Every structure is written in structure tokens, then in C-alpha cells.
């Protein structure tokens, strides 16, 4: 969308230029007639782009949205799919309320699977509004929000209901089967915003002592990592208001890392916020969201600082990792120390060394043969140390032992896994297969793929002692797997110089995600991360 001001309007008696998109919404509001005589705060007009003035105004944006009587969300002009999409969103949400019958719910679910309906929803959720990081606090902090798409008006709560269903039930392959591509799976994004809003409600019910340890800022950074912003600063600054609202913080002082300062370079902004998170949370969740050199485009960042400017569903694809507890039973968590030259010192115990890595999940998803996976499988003992067959360990690693709904450990999906394998290796023509059997196999394959595709930027690996897992696609043979008090997942480190290490990212290691490493008498030591 072109952000160049080309349309002239009068504001407070002055003639100013605005973008076509802003002109469109003002024209629609005037045509609607219900908003005449009301005062509007519009960020594109009210925020001065000069450095210090912009810093101050951005610092106040969260409070503006909290105090607004209503926030109007403008998705853009309607297209030929808008009426159908909005009508279905209302119908779907109505059918999924508590008083709706199962028959009504199933009927509308069946309607959802129709290609024409999927096309309408794909068009609706593909609008750029659903990817802009600055819109998050507009929705999360608002008292009431109205969504407008041309002349169509739809409830934000209804949109999140449909978004949640699509994100947890409908697989990416079903959109592809209808001939559709959803860039970055935008239909999940309203559900992510709803999750942050639920976090705020929960925090409102706890005491200030608990609020002081809130990780809502980090959770927000994780959830909205693949969203768009004009400048690298905004990936952090666009979410600070949510954190301050959650902790009932006053406006941040200019020397605080929570105060937006656009004159700072992006590395300083990211380092400052990483230090703040480590100092104000009681865990090392931040470190599990570093993904190594493949996902660090900003120079001069220490390896332990996430590069939030890099988009994508990174890591194991789980916001808080609360289902895992790899360091349980080890020594108590001690906050890490950070030197003036940004060397992080923490306590950790080495579990094993990586000896072999395989194809990434994304490569296999694109159709690449999984020869290295088979090598890892064949080199693993037939009976894994957990007393499971090695084939079962493989598919559980590929989905981090978690199904689409978030259930851990995942139910038995071995049949679905083998259907998924056949779907990638069967080269026979469809006329040679029994149609009903083929359809049943395809449905099973899609069921496995819905869990598999949740996080694709991971690489299968095995270790010297025969353990199997998945970690950042940046990992390679020679990296080490460590159990770190304060981290719910094992962390991958790479040797550097003078005994120091570089952080590669978090990992899933089968059989070591619930504190089992504590039974192995590992030696905990101080290690320095550069």
C-alpha cells in the first residue's frame, strides 16, 4: 500500500495532504453518517515525525488507545469477496456460541471448507492491516473496536473466533487444495492478538508482585515476530505500550529502555530490551528465541540477543514453552550476569554434542528428499533410551511431540505419519489407486502435516550418545546441547574462542524435555556467551 500523501483534506481549518487509504476511511465515515461531529485521533496526522517529538508521542500512544471511546479498524475498500466473507464470519461466530446446536455448528464448518468460502476468507485475511505491528496495541488496549471493510462492519470478537478456528483446525494444505496461498498465514494473526488480550485480563487479576515478573513483552515479541514495520525499532517500540499497560507502569523516563528513542541505532535498542527482559523476568525464555546466524541480519548483535527484525515463525513455535521443563531437578535458577562489553555469563550443564544434522523441515515440506533423515534414523538404536521404537521417536521429534491443538505428549499419530511419508514418496498415477483408500490416506497425511507445519524452520539432528531432536536450522555438527537452569528447553551452543560460546538457539531433544537430564549427574558450570 502506497504511503505517499496525495489527497488533500481540511483539518482544524488547515489544508493537509493525507494518504489515499486515510482519505478512503474518512470518506466512508462521512458517508456512514454516524460519526459526524465526533473528534478523531489519527496517528498518521497527530504524530510528528521529528525525532524527540516523535519519541514523546509514541510513548503516549498506548494511553491514547486505552482512553479512546472507540477504535475504528479500517481494512481498506471492499472487494468482490468482502460481503461473503463478513457475512460468513458473523454466521460462524453465531453458530459457535454456547447456545448453538452441534448440527448448526457442523453445517457452518462444512460451508467453511467450500473453495468459494475459503477464497473469500483468504481475501479478507490477506489485507495488509493484519500484518502491521503497530495495530496490535490498537486492538489489545481498546475499550471497543469496530472493524470496517468498505461499507461492511463486523465484530472484532467474531473475527477472532474464526481466526482461532482456522489456526487450530484448518490446515495450510486445505487452503492449498483450494488453489490458495496465504502469505505468512495471516488468518492466524487475530487469534494471536486475542491471546495477548487474554494475558492482560489474567494480569489484572494478580498482585503487583507477580506483575513485576510478567513476560508479556517477550510473549508479544514472539507472537508478532513475523509482522511488518517500517523501521527495525518499531518491532519493539510498537509493543511497549502493551507491556506498560500490563504492569500499570507510568510513562517511561527518557533514559529507560522502555522509552522509544529513534535516534538510537537498532542494535542498541534490541540489546537494551534484551537486558531489560532478562533482568525483569525469572527465566531464560528469551534465549530460546535466538535462532543463530541464519536469522540475524542486524550486525553487532551479541549471539544471545534475538534479532526481532527477522520475520518468520522461528523456534519450536510455542510462545511460552510451558509444556516443557528440561531443567527440572537441576540447580536453582540464578540470573545471568552481563558485562559492560555484553558478555553473558550463565550456569549450564552439557548434555551431549551434535554429530549429524539432517534436512530442515521446510526443505522437506517443499519436496526435497529426506536422505539425511533416513541416515539419522538408521544410526539410532532400534529401541530408543525411552523404550520407544526409533520410528516413533522420529515423528515425535518432527512435531516436537505436540499435536495441532497443543496437546503434549502428542497422541499416537504413527499411521498419520506413514500416510504423510507415502504422500511425499508415492509416484504412481491416481488412476492406479482405489479412490476411497487414497482419500482416507490423504486425510491422515493432512492431519499429520497440520502439526508438522506449525514450525518449519527447524533441522533434525542426532548426538554422540544417540539422542534425537530438532533445533534451529542454523545448527551444525559440532554444536553442543546444554541443559540450562531457567530455560524450559535445552539450548544449543557453538564453541567460539578463548573458551567462550555463541548461542545458536533452543532445541527439542526427545526424552529430555521433562527434567530427565537431572538423573544423569551432569556437571553444572559457568559459561560465557558472546
C-alpha positions as CSV (number, residue, x, y, z in Angstrom):
1,X,0.0,0.0,0.0
2,X,1.4,3.3,-1.1
3,X,2.0,5.6,1.9
4,X,2.7,8.7,0.0
5,X,0.3,11.6,0.9
6,X,-1.6,12.6,-2.3
7,X,-5.1,13.5,-1.1
8,X,-5.9,17.0,0.3
9,X,-8.3,17.4,3.2
10,X,-9.1,20.2,5.7
11,X,-8.2,19.5,9.4
12,X,-8.8,22.1,12.1
13,X,-9.2,24.7,9.3
14,X,-5.8,23.8,7.7
15,X,-5.3,22.1,4.4
16,X,-3.1,19.0,4.7
17,X,-2.1,16.0,2.5
18,X,-3.0,12.5,3.6
19,X,-2.6,9.0,2.0
20,X,-5.3,7.5,-0.2
21,X,-6.0,4.9,2.4
22,X,-6.7,7.5,5.1
23,X,-8.8,9.5,2.6
24,X,-10.9,6.4,1.9
25,X,-11.8,5.8,5.5
26,X,-12.6,9.4,6.1
27,X,-14.9,9.4,3.1
28,X,-16.6,6.2,4.3
29,X,-17.1,7.6,7.8
30,X,-18.7,10.7,6.3
31,X,-20.9,8.6,4.1
32,X,-21.9,6.5,7.1
33,X,-23.3,9.5,8.9
34,X,-23.0,8.1,12.5
35,X,-19.7,9.8,13.1
36,X,-20.4,13.4,12.2
37,X,-19.3,15.9,14.8
38,X,-17.0,13.4,16.6
39,X,-13.3,14.1,17.3
40,X,-10.8,11.6,16.0
41,X,-7.2,10.9,16.9
42,X,-5.3,9.7,13.8
43,X,-1.7,8.6,14.3
44,X,-0.7,9.5,10.7
45,X,-1.7,13.1,11.3
46,X,-1.1,13.5,15.0
47,X,2.4,12.0,15.4
48,X,5.1,14.4,14.3
49,X,7.9,12.6,12.6
50,X,10.7,14.7,14.1
51,X,12.9,12.7,16.4
52,X,12.3,13.9,20.0
53,X,8.7,14.9,19.5
54,X,8.1,11.5,17.9
55,X,9.7,9.7,20.8
56,X,7.4,11.5,23.3
57,X,4.2,11.0,21.3
58,X,4.9,7.3,20.6
59,X,5.5,6.9,24.4
60,X,1.9,8.1,24.9
61,X,0.2,6.1,22.2
62,X,-0.9,3.2,24.5
63,X,-2.7,5.6,26.8
64,X,-4.5,7.2,23.9
65,X,-5.9,3.9,22.8
66,X,-6.8,2.9,26.3
67,X,-8.8,6.1,26.8
68,X,-10.5,6.2,23.4
69,X,-14.2,5.6,23.5
70,X,-13.9,3.5,20.3
71,X,-11.2,2.4,18.0
72,X,-12.1,2.1,14.3
73,X,-10.1,-0.5,12.4
74,X,-10.1,0.2,8.7
75,X,-9.1,-2.8,6.5
76,X,-9.5,-0.9,3.2
77,X,-12.1,-0.7,0.5
78,X,-14.3,-3.7,-0.1
79,X,-13.8,-6.1,-3.0
80,X,-16.0,-8.7,-4.6
81,X,-15.3,-11.2,-1.8
82,X,-15.9,-8.8,1.2
83,X,-19.7,-9.2,1.6
84,X,-19.4,-13.0,1.5
85,X,-16.5,-13.1,4.0
86,X,-18.1,-10.7,6.5
87,X,-21.5,-12.5,6.4
88,X,-19.8,-15.8,6.9
89,X,-17.7,-14.5,9.8
90,X,-20.9,-13.4,11.6
91,X,-22.6,-16.7,10.8
92,X,-19.7,-18.8,12.0
93,X,-19.3,-16.9,15.3
94,X,-23.0,-17.1,15.9
95,X,-23.0,-20.9,15.4
96,X,-20.1,-21.4,17.8
97,X,-21.6,-19.6,20.7
98,X,-22.7,-21.7,23.7
99,X,-26.4,-21.9,22.8
100,X,-25.8,-23.2,19.2
101,X,-26.6,-26.8,18.4
102,X,-24.0,-29.3,17.2
103,X,-25.9,-29.6,13.9
104,X,-25.7,-25.9,13.3
105,X,-22.0,-25.8,14.1
106,X,-21.2,-28.7,11.8
107,X,-23.3,-27.2,8.9
108,X,-21.3,-24.0,9.1
109,X,-18.0,-25.9,9.4
110,X,-18.9,-27.8,6.2
111,X,-19.6,-24.5,4.5
112,X,-16.2,-23.2,5.6
113,X,-14.5,-26.0,3.7
114,X,-16.1,-24.9,0.3
115,X,-13.5,-23.4,-2.1
116,X,-15.6,-20.3,-2.6
117,X,-15.8,-19.6,1.1
118,X,-12.1,-20.3,1.6
119,X,-11.4,-17.9,-1.2
120,X,-13.5,-15.1,0.4
121,X,-11.8,-15.6,3.8
122,X,-8.3,-15.7,2.2
123,X,-9.1,-12.4,0.5
124,X,-10.3,-10.9,3.8
125,X,-7.3,-12.0,5.9
126,X,-4.8,-11.2,3.2
127,X,-5.2,-7.5,3.8
128,X,-2.0,-5.8,4.9
129,X,-3.6,-4.5,8.1
130,X,-3.3,-8.0,9.6
131,X,0.5,-7.8,9.4
132,X,1.3,-4.4,10.7
133,X,2.9,-4.5,14.2
134,X,1.6,-1.0,15.2
135,X,-2.1,-2.2,15.0
136,X,-1.6,-4.7,17.8
137,X,-1.9,-2.2,20.7
138,X,-4.8,-0.5,18.9
139,X,-6.8,-3.7,19.3
140,X,-5.4,-5.1,22.5
141,X,-5.7,-1.9,24.6
142,X,-9.0,-0.6,23.1
143,X,-12.2,-0.5,25.1
144,X,-14.3,-1.2,22.0
145,X,-13.2,-1.8,18.4
146,X,-15.2,-1.6,15.2
147,X,-13.9,-3.2,12.1
148,X,-14.8,-1.6,8.7
149,X,-14.0,-3.0,5.3
150,X,-15.6,-0.6,2.9
151,X,-19.2,-0.4,3.9
152,X,-19.1,-3.7,5.7
153,X,-18.9,-3.6,9.5
154,X,-18.0,-6.7,11.5
155,X,-17.3,-7.5,15.2
156,X,-13.7,-7.9,16.2
157,X,-14.7,-10.7,18.5
158,X,-16.3,-12.6,15.6
159,X,-13.1,-12.2,13.6
160,X,-11.0,-13.7,16.4
161,X,-13.5,-16.6,16.7
162,X,-13.0,-17.5,13.0
163,X,-9.2,-16.9,13.2
164,X,-8.8,-19.2,16.2
165,X,-10.7,-22.0,14.4
166,X,-8.7,-21.6,11.2
167,X,-5.4,-21.5,13.2
168,X,-6.2,-24.7,15.3
169,X,-8.3,-26.8,13.0
170,X,-7.9,-26.0,9.3
171,X,-4.5,-27.0,7.8
172,X,-2.5,-24.9,5.4
173,X,-2.9,-27.7,2.9
174,X,-6.7,-27.2,2.8
175,X,-6.1,-23.7,1.5
176,X,-3.6,-25.0,-1.0
177,X,-6.0,-27.7,-2.2
178,X,-8.5,-24.9,-3.0
179,X,-5.8,-23.2,-5.1
180,X,-5.0,-20.6,-2.5
181,X,-1.8,-19.3,-0.9
182,X,-1.9,-17.3,2.3
183,X,1.2,-15.3,2.8
184,X,2.6,-15.9,6.2
185,X,-0.7,-17.5,7.2
186,X,-2.3,-14.1,8.1
187,X,-5.6,-15.7,9.2
188,X,-3.8,-16.7,12.5
189,X,-3.0,-13.1,13.4
190,X,-6.3,-12.0,15.1
191,X,-6.1,-15.1,17.3
192,X,-2.6,-14.0,18.4
193,X,-3.9,-10.6,19.3
194,X,-6.7,-12.2,21.3
195,X,-4.2,-14.3,23.2
196,X,-2.4,-11.1,24.3
197,X,-5.6,-9.5,25.4
198,X,-6.3,-12.7,27.5
199,X,-2.9,-12.3,29.1
200,X,-3.8,-8.7,30.1
201,X,-7.0,-9.9,31.7
202,X,-5.1,-12.5,33.7
203,X,-2.6,-10.0,34.8
204,X,-5.3,-7.7,36.0
205,X,-6.3,-10.4,38.4
206,X,-2.9,-10.9,40.1
207,X,-1.0,-8.8,42.6
208,X,1.7,-6.3,41.7
209,X,4.4,-8.6,42.9
210,X,3.5,-11.2,40.3
211,X,3.1,-8.5,37.7
212,X,6.7,-7.4,38.2
213,X,7.8,-10.8,36.8
214,X,5.5,-10.6,33.8
215,X,6.8,-11.8,30.5
216,X,4.1,-10.2,28.4
217,X,6.6,-8.1,26.5
218,X,8.6,-11.1,25.4
219,X,5.5,-13.1,24.6
220,X,4.3,-10.3,22.4
221,X,7.6,-10.0,20.6
222,X,7.5,-13.8,20.0
223,X,3.9,-13.8,18.8
224,X,4.3,-10.8,16.4
225,X,7.8,-11.5,15.2
226,X,6.7,-12.0,11.6
227,X,4.7,-8.8,11.4
228,X,5.7,-5.8,9.3
229,X,7.1,-2.5,10.4
230,X,8.8,0.4,8.5
231,X,11.8,0.6,10.8
232,X,13.6,-2.1,12.9
233,X,12.9,-0.1,16.1
234,X,9.2,-0.5,15.6
235,X,9.2,-4.2,16.1
236,X,9.9,-3.4,19.8
237,X,8.5,0.1,20.2
238,X,5.2,-0.9,18.7
239,X,4.6,-3.4,21.6
240,X,6.0,-1.4,24.6
241,X,2.6,0.1,25.3
242,X,1.1,-3.4,25.9
243,X,3.8,-4.2,28.5
244,X,3.4,-0.8,30.3
245,X,-0.3,-1.3,30.4
246,X,0.0,-4.8,31.8
247,X,2.3,-3.7,34.6
248,X,0.4,-0.4,35.2
249,X,3.7,1.5,34.6
250,X,3.7,5.2,34.3
251,X,5.2,6.8,31.2
252,X,8.7,5.6,30.9
253,X,11.5,8.1,31.6
254,X,13.7,9.1,28.6
255,X,16.7,7.0,29.9
256,X,14.6,3.8,30.3
257,X,14.8,1.0,27.7
258,X,11.0,1.2,27.7
259,X,11.2,4.8,26.3
260,X,11.2,4.9,22.4
261,X,14.3,6.6,21.1
262,X,14.6,6.6,17.4
263,X,18.0,8.3,17.4
264,X,19.4,5.1,18.9
265,X,20.6,2.6,16.4
266,X,18.6,-0.7,16.1
267,X,21.3,-2.9,17.7
268,X,21.4,-0.7,20.8
269,X,17.6,-0.8,21.0
270,X,17.5,-4.6,20.8
271,X,20.3,-5.1,23.3
272,X,18.7,-2.7,25.7
273,X,15.3,-4.5,25.6
274,X,17.0,-8.0,25.9
275,X,18.8,-6.8,29.0
276,X,15.6,-5.4,30.4
277,X,13.8,-8.7,29.8
278,X,16.5,-10.8,31.4
279,X,16.6,-8.5,34.4
280,X,12.8,-8.4,34.9
281,X,11.8,-12.0,34.3
282,X,12.6,-15.1,36.3
283,X,13.6,-17.3,33.4
284,X,15.7,-17.5,30.3
285,X,12.9,-17.9,27.8
286,X,14.5,-15.0,25.8
287,X,17.5,-17.2,24.9
288,X,15.4,-19.9,23.3
289,X,14.2,-17.4,20.7
290,X,17.7,-16.7,19.3
291,X,18.0,-18.7,16.1
292,X,21.7,-18.3,15.1
293,X,23.4,-16.8,12.1
294,X,20.7,-17.7,9.5
295,X,18.3,-15.3,11.4
296,X,20.5,-12.4,12.3
297,X,20.5,-9.7,9.7
298,X,21.5,-6.7,12.0
299,X,25.2,-6.5,12.6
300,X,26.9,-6.1,16.0
301,X,24.3,-8.0,18.0
302,X,25.6,-10.4,20.6
303,X,24.6,-14.0,19.8
304,X,22.2,-14.1,22.8
305,X,20.1,-11.1,21.6
306,X,17.2,-12.0,19.3
307,X,17.1,-10.1,16.0
308,X,13.4,-9.1,16.1
309,X,13.7,-7.6,12.6
310,X,13.9,-11.1,11.1
311,X,10.5,-12.4,10.2
312,X,9.2,-15.9,10.3
313,X,7.7,-18.5,12.7
314,X,11.0,-19.3,14.4
315,X,11.9,-21.6,17.3
316,X,9.8,-24.5,18.3
317,X,6.7,-22.5,17.5
318,X,5.4,-22.3,21.1
319,X,5.1,-19.0,22.8
320,X,6.0,-19.8,26.5
321,X,7.3,-23.4,26.3
322,X,5.3,-24.0,29.5
323,X,4.7,-27.7,28.5
324,X,8.4,-28.3,28.7
325,X,10.7,-28.3,31.8
326,X,14.0,-29.6,30.6
327,X,16.0,-28.1,33.6
328,X,13.7,-29.5,36.3
329,X,15.7,-31.1,39.1
330,X,18.9,-29.2,38.3
331,X,20.2,-26.4,40.5
332,X,18.1,-23.4,41.2
333,X,18.0,-20.6,38.6
334,X,20.4,-17.7,39.1
335,X,20.0,-14.6,37.0
336,X,22.8,-14.4,34.4
337,X,25.5,-11.6,34.6
338,X,26.0,-9.2,31.7
339,X,29.4,-7.4,31.4
340,X,29.9,-3.9,30.0
341,X,31.0,-5.5,26.7
342,X,27.8,-7.6,26.6
343,X,29.3,-11.0,27.5
344,X,26.5,-13.1,29.2
345,X,27.6,-15.5,31.9
346,X,25.2,-18.2,33.0
347,X,25.1,-21.6,34.6
348,X,24.7,-24.6,32.4
349,X,25.4,-28.4,32.1
350,X,26.5,-30.0,28.9
351,X,24.2,-32.9,27.8
352,X,25.8,-34.0,24.6
353,X,27.4,-33.0,21.3
354,X,25.7,-32.8,17.9
355,X,27.2,-35.3,15.4
356,X,24.8,-35.3,12.5
357,X,22.2,-32.9,11.1
358,X,19.5,-33.5,8.5
359,X,17.4,-31.6,6.1
360,X,15.3,-28.8,7.5
361,X,11.6,-29.3,7.9
362,X,11.0,-26.6,5.4
363,X,13.2,-28.3,2.8
364,X,11.2,-31.5,3.1
365,X,7.9,-29.6,3.1
366,X,9.0,-28.2,-0.3
367,X,9.6,-31.7,-1.7
368,X,13.3,-32.2,-1.1
369,X,14.2,-35.9,-0.4
370,X,14.9,-36.7,3.2
371,X,18.0,-38.8,2.8
372,X,19.8,-37.4,5.8
373,X,16.7,-38.0,8.0
374,X,17.0,-41.7,7.0
375,X,20.7,-41.7,7.9
376,X,19.9,-40.3,11.3
377,X,17.1,-42.9,11.7
378,X,19.3,-45.8,10.8
379,X,22.1,-44.8,13.0
380,X,19.7,-44.5,16.0
381,X,19.3,-47.6,18.2
382,X,16.1,-49.5,17.2
383,X,14.9,-49.1,20.8
384,X,15.5,-45.6,22.0
385,X,16.5,-45.0,25.6
386,X,12.9,-44.1,26.4
387,X,11.9,-47.7,25.3
388,X,10.2,-46.3,22.2
389,X,10.8,-47.5,18.6
390,X,13.1,-45.2,16.7
391,X,10.4,-44.5,14.0
392,X,8.1,-43.2,16.7
393,X,10.9,-41.0,18.1
394,X,11.4,-39.6,14.6
395,X,7.8,-38.4,14.0
396,X,7.5,-37.1,17.6
397,X,10.7,-35.0,17.1
398,X,9.3,-33.6,13.8
399,X,6.2,-32.2,15.7
400,X,8.1,-31.5,19.0
401,X,5.8,-34.2,20.4
402,X,2.9,-31.8,20.3
403,X,-0.3,-32.0,18.1
404,X,-2.1,-29.2,16.4
405,X,-4.3,-28.5,19.4
406,X,-1.2,-28.1,21.7
407,X,-1.6,-31.5,23.4
408,X,1.7,-32.8,24.9
409,X,2.8,-35.5,24.5
410,X,1.0,-35.9,21.2
411,X,-1.4,-38.8,20.7
412,X,-0.4,-41.8,18.6
413,X,0.0,-40.4,15.1
414,X,2.1,-43.1,13.6
415,X,-0.5,-44.1,10.9
416,X,-0.9,-40.4,10.0
417,X,2.9,-40.1,9.8
418,X,3.3,-43.0,7.4
419,X,0.4,-41.6,5.3
420,X,2.3,-38.3,5.2
421,X,5.5,-40.2,4.1
422,X,3.6,-42.0,1.4
423,X,2.1,-38.7,0.2
424,X,5.7,-37.5,-0.4
425,X,7.1,-40.6,-2.0
426,X,4.3,-42.2,-4.0
427,X,4.8,-41.5,-7.7
428,X,2.0,-43.7,-9.0
429,X,-0.8,-42.1,-11.0
430,X,-4.0,-41.6,-9.2
431,X,-5.8,-43.9,-11.6
432,X,-3.8,-46.8,-10.2
433,X,-5.1,-46.3,-6.7
434,X,-8.5,-47.0,-5.1
435,X,-10.1,-43.6,-4.8
436,X,-11.6,-44.2,-1.3
437,X,-8.4,-45.6,0.1
438,X,-6.5,-42.7,-1.4
439,X,-8.8,-40.1,0.1
440,X,-8.5,-41.7,3.6
441,X,-4.7,-41.8,3.3
442,X,-4.7,-38.1,2.2
443,X,-6.8,-37.1,5.2
444,X,-4.4,-38.8,7.5
445,X,-1.5,-37.2,5.8
446,X,-3.1,-33.8,6.2
447,X,-3.7,-34.5,9.9
448,X,0.0,-35.1,10.5
449,X,1.0,-32.2,8.3
450,X,-1.2,-29.8,10.3
451,X,1.1,-30.5,13.3
452,X,4.3,-30.8,11.3
453,X,3.8,-27.4,9.5
454,X,3.4,-25.5,12.8
455,X,7.1,-24.6,12.8
456,X,9.2,-25.4,9.7
457,X,12.5,-23.6,10.3
458,X,13.9,-26.5,12.3
459,X,16.6,-29.1,11.5
460,X,16.6,-32.7,12.6
461,X,19.8,-33.8,14.4
462,X,21.4,-36.6,16.4
463,X,24.0,-36.6,19.1
464,X,27.1,-38.7,20.1
465,X,25.1,-40.7,22.6
466,X,22.3,-41.4,20.2
467,X,19.8,-38.8,21.2
468,X,17.5,-37.3,18.5
469,X,15.9,-33.9,18.3
470,X,15.2,-30.7,16.3
471,X,16.8,-27.3,16.6
472,X,17.4,-24.1,14.7
473,X,18.2,-24.6,11.0
474,X,21.4,-22.6,11.8
475,X,22.8,-25.6,13.8
476,X,25.5,-27.9,12.5
477,X,27.6,-30.8,13.6
478,X,30.0,-29.8,16.4
479,X,27.4,-27.7,18.3
480,X,26.6,-28.8,21.9
481,X,23.4,-29.4,23.7
482,X,23.1,-27.9,27.2
483,X,20.6,-28.0,30.0
484,X,20.4,-24.5,31.5
485,X,18.6,-23.8,34.8
486,X,16.0,-21.2,33.9
487,X,15.4,-22.4,30.4
488,X,12.5,-24.8,29.8
489,X,14.2,-26.2,26.7
490,X,17.7,-27.3,26.0
491,X,19.9,-24.7,24.4
492,X,22.4,-25.2,21.5
493,X,25.8,-23.5,21.8
494,X,28.7,-23.3,19.4
495,X,32.4,-23.1,20.6
496,X,34.0,-19.7,19.9
497,X,37.4,-18.6,21.1
498,X,39.1,-18.4,24.5
499,X,36.6,-20.8,26.0
500,X,33.6,-18.7,25.1
501,X,30.4,-19.8,23.3
502,X,27.9,-18.5,20.8
503,X,24.2,-19.2,21.3
504,X,22.5,-21.0,18.3
505,X,19.0,-21.4,19.8
506,X,16.6,-23.6,21.6
507,X,16.0,-27.3,20.9
508,X,13.7,-30.2,21.4
509,X,15.6,-33.4,22.5
510,X,13.4,-36.4,22.8
511,X,13.4,-37.9,26.2
512,X,14.9,-34.8,27.9
513,X,12.1,-32.3,28.0
514,X,10.7,-33.0,31.5
515,X,13.8,-32.9,33.7
516,X,15.2,-36.4,32.8
517,X,18.7,-34.9,32.5
518,X,18.8,-34.5,36.3
519,X,19.1,-38.3,36.5
520,X,22.4,-38.2,34.7
521,X,24.6,-36.4,37.2
522,X,25.6,-33.7,34.8
523,X,28.2,-31.1,35.9
524,X,26.9,-27.5,36.1
525,X,29.4,-24.8,35.3
526,X,29.7,-21.1,34.4
527,X,29.9,-20.5,30.6
528,X,30.4,-17.2,28.8
529,X,28.2,-16.3,25.8
530,X,29.4,-13.6,23.4
